[in-house]
């Protein structure tokens, strides 16, 4: 547990804490259900609500061949957790060594380093080597060690259990309405604006911001979308293209291009958050630049209609 001790060394709780542990990818409605309970229990006990979140998905460490996309990178996840009233967010890295630690060792670390007095978990929670630390085990351990363990119920919507896996599937299909329902907000991504090929402005009259996103970032299926773009404290109606730009024969490399309506200025180097609202159409190959330009004009008109 030396690795985790080093990561927790940067965290100094101002008081005793109530803690939840997990990836919390998406910070979706199910997570919010659990975290609301965490915040309430912490306040009732005069403690600080704290979340220990894994920077990476433990499943990809235990099975390196498993590819799991990410709904919310750690920076965005942290922002969302703070918005929910979590006062301390402690990101940690899951490694093979960490996976070999026992549940008892992990709980001792939380008590010693983060002043844990209470733990709030879901019914399927388990940590430690061989998933020893189930809710029942931790409740017994807590009675011995002086910390409480509260188990939250699953959140069901229409009889369906809300999970990160479910949301990844809906996003991959471009089903943004279902994704928003399960997330409790619109699906969003973060990206750095980088230089592209310049066709949007020079050939089409619609200069687009080309976003560089993390390789594991979950993305909607190829197509055209209406969205809100956030640049600092400013918000713009935006038409987004995700795909391989078949009109220009760009190959198999997927790109994310955003046309910010009514934006003036230089976006290069900026971090932009795109909040997806509605899928407008499939990605199509056009026979001419003029035909593509006409379709983009319609996409912009549809974006104004959807977001207006």
Secondary structure, 3 states (H helix, E strand, C coil): CHHHHHHHCCCCCCCCEEEEEECCCCCCHHHHHHHHHHHHHHHHCCCEEEEEEECCCHHHHHCCCCCCCECCCHHHHHHHHHHCCCCEEEEECCCHHHHCCCHHHHHHHHHHHHCEEEEEEECCCCCCHHHCCCHHHHHHHHHHHCCEEEEECCCEECCEECCHHHHHHHHHCCCHHHHHHHHCCCCEEEEEEECCCCHHHHCCCCCCEEEECCCCECCCCCEEEEEEEEECCEEEEEEEEEECCHHHCCCCCCEEEEEECCCCCCCCCCEEEEEEEEEEECCCCCCCHHHHHHHHHHHHHHHHHHHC
